[in-house]
Amino acid sequence: MQKAHYDIVLFVLVSTLLILLMAGFIVTILYLYRKKQLAYFKTIEELKLDHEKNLLRTQLEMQEQTLQHIAREIHDNISLSLTLAKLNLNTLDWADDVKSRTQIDSSLEQIGKAINDLSDISKGMNPEVITNQGLTEVLKKEVTRIRQLNLFELDYSVTGSPVFMESQKELIIFRIIQEGFNNIIRHAGASKVKLNLDYNAHHIDVFITDNGKGFCKKTVEQNKNANAGLINMEKRALLFNGKTIIDSKMELGTKIFITIPY
């Protein structure tokens, strides 16, 4: 009888100990899980904050480049048109009606060109246009604007079913393409350029190719000024987990491939 009582007490003690150990184990697991969960959320917040910082930095860089682009366009095109118009008006010979009429018509043409150039710059630089019209429509207008420069033959195509992404992402893609065109206009000396947007199931692919003089990648990488445009394209794609591949050979043109997930 005493032995049975002893066995029961022992059983209760062992059971209680096991329950306490199990409870301690569960509490420890919950504590570690909660700690890991908090660390995870903290990491997510840090990554989100870091992403927002990079996005803000990129936006500031784009604004700076936009101002530089506007200044260059005003200097190279608008300023020239207005200067020619002023020159024509300053040299009017009122005694020669025919010549004066021709000079006035030329001045009006130059002023009209300057107004159109300003309008094109305004449309191309306004980020709200992307929100209201979408990437493909804005690119169509940008392509039209570039074609009017008569610098090269430009082929633009869209394959797949266009997907409307968040406006910030579409704006970044638009600026990447603008940077590509800017590099071609300034450095490539190309006669043919192709732009293709390929909408896939989970990502958009952008192809920009030209038949220009190309470049040596190692040489360009050593020149920070020449490499700035390419670096900007790569950095902007990385903001949305995208990838940029640039393949260029001397006298054989350049191929740029950008892929960005939706």
Buried (B, 14 or more C-beta within 10 A) or exposed (E): EEEEEEEEEEEEEEEEEEEEEEEEEEEEEEEEEEEEEEEEEEEEEEEEEEEEEBBEEBBEBBEEBBEEBBEEBBEEBBEBBBEBBEEBBEEBEEEEEEEBEEBBEBBEBBBEBBEBBBEBBEBBBEBEBBBEBBBBEBBBBBBEBBEEEEBBEBEBEBEEEBBEBEBBBBBBBBBBBBBBBBBBBEBBBBEEBBBBBBBBEEBBBBBBBBBBBBBEBEEBEEEEEBBBBBEBBBBBBBBBEBBBEBEBEEEEBBBBBBBBEB
